[in-house]
Amino acid sequence: MQTTNTPRTASAADAAPISRSLARAFHDDPMMRWFFPDDASREESLVRYFTTLFTRQYVHNGVCELTGSAAAFWVPAEARDKAVPDAETVRELQDILGERAGLFGEAVEAAAAHPPREPHWYLAVIGADPAAQGQGQGAALLRSGLAKADAAGMPVRLESSKAANLPFYEHFGFTVGEELRLPGGGPALWSMWREPRPGADVWTAPRKVPVGPAVGEGRR
């Protein structure tokens, strides 16, 4: 796996390092702690979770990029209908989640209850291994995807389950929309939206805000 901050397109062969980086990135995320409450087994469960999402869903129907220790999964507007997980993927995720599968399903339904009708790009997952946070790898992935969305003239949507990450996304032009409290006593989820900026410079260095994960429809 590369050691630079320059994003490159991910392939199925990158599943292992991508899943490990994302598992570490999401280990302390409020939503992942809710889905996988056991501290001792969470990382390995998340490795399985992200491996399933990546290999069965996003690598085939999304725009997946990685750096040395970070990864991002995007869904372009034209791929939205294709990026929905099939029945086998759902079964795999339910097996990984075990007794939390019901809460997972309720959370997905709640998050998807009011999707924007306007065509848009969707940032499904982004995260950096905590050992590499502060090196700009997550920011580089975010800039890369936003540049592609801007070139297509498309707005971008994401959902974040970590309040501390909202300023990071706001720096790149996102605004906070709905705040959703997930059913079953789950954590809060913030929907964020960014209008396209054709010709804009999205490569300016962000403030020193920890690069954290965003997960939305990828939870399905």
QUIJOGI-V912225 format. One record per run of one state. SS is the DSSP state (@ for helix, = for strand, . for the rest). FROM is the first residue (numbers start at 1). LEN is the number of residues. Records with the same first field share a line. If there is no record, write none. Layout:
# QUIJOGI-V912225
SS->FROM-LEN / FROM-LEN
This chain:
# QUIJOGI-V912225
.->1-7 / 10-2 / 26-4 / 36-3 / 62-1 / 67-3 / 76-1 / 80-7 / 112-8 / 129-1 / 133-4 / 152-3 / 161-2 / 172-3 / 182-6 / 195-19 / 216-1 / 220-1
=->8-2 / 63-4 / 70-6 / 120-9 / 155-6 / 175-7 / 188-7 / 214-2
@->12-14 / 30-6 / 39-23 / 77-3 / 87-25 / 130-3 / 137-15 / 163-9 / 217-3
